[in-house]
Amino acid sequence: MAIADVVDRLGSDRDTLNKWVGVYVGLLAVLLAICNVGGANATKDAMRAHIEAANTWAFFQAKNIRRNTTTIAADDLELMREALATMPPEVQKKFTDKIAAYREQAKRLTTDPERKEGLDELFQKGRALEAERDVAFRKDPYFDWSQALLQIAIVLASVHLIIGNRSLLALSAALGAGGILLMLNGFTLAVNIPFLS
C-alpha cells in the first residue's frame, strides 16, 4: 500500500467523521430549539399562574371583606332589634327578614359551589394556581442550564471540525448528554437536583 493510498484513506475517514459530526451538531441545534421552547413555556406558565393566583387572592380578599361587612351588619341589626324590643311586630319582622338576608348572603360568600366563587372555592383555586406556578418555576432552571450545555457542546463540536481534536468532540458529547438529560428533567421533573431547584 502506497503512502498516497494511506493518505487518501485517512482523508476519507476524516471526511466521514466530519459528516457525522455535522449531523451531531444539527441534532444538538434541534434539541436546543426544543429546549428553548420548553424554557419559554415554563416561564409563561409560571407568570400566567402567578398572575391568576394574585387575581384570585385579590378576589378572595374582596369577598372576605364583603362577608365580614355583611356579618357585622347582621350583628348590628340584631343588637338594635333587641335594644328596641318595644317596636311594633311589623318593624321587628323587617329587622328579622333583613338579618336573615344578611346571614344568607354571608353563607353564600363563604361557599358557593354552583358558581365556584365562594371563599372556600377561591381558597382552593388560589392554592392550586400557586402549586402550578411553583412547578413551572422549578422547571425553568433545568431548561436554562440545558441550553447553556447544549450551546457549549455545539461550539466544541464546531471547533473539533476546524482543528480535529477528538478530546473536544468527547467533551462536546458529554456536555450534550448532560444538556439533553437536563432538558428531559425540565419537562418531567423526574429528578430533583438541589442546586438547580
Sequence and secondary structure as in RCSB ss.txt:
>XXXX:A:sequence
MAIADVVDRLGSDRDTLNKWVGVYVGLLAVLLAICNVGGANATKDAMRAHIEAANTWAFFQAKNIRRNTTTIAAD
DLELMREALATMPPEVQKKFTDKIAAYREQAKRLTTDPERKEGLDELFQKGRALEAERDVAFRKDPYFDWSQALL
QIAIVLASVHLIIGNRSLLALSAALGAGGILLMLNGFTLAVNIPFLS
>XXXX:A:secstr
  HHHHHHHHHHHHHHHHHHHHHHHHHHHHHHHHHHHHHHHHHHHHHHHHHHHHHHHHHHHHHHHHHHHHHHHHH
HHHHHHHHTTTS HHHHHHHHHHHHHHHHHHHHHH  TTTT SHHHHHHHHHHHHHHHHHHHHHHHHHHHHHHHH
HHHHHHHHHHHHH  HHHHHHHHHHHHHHHHHHHHHHH  S  GGG 
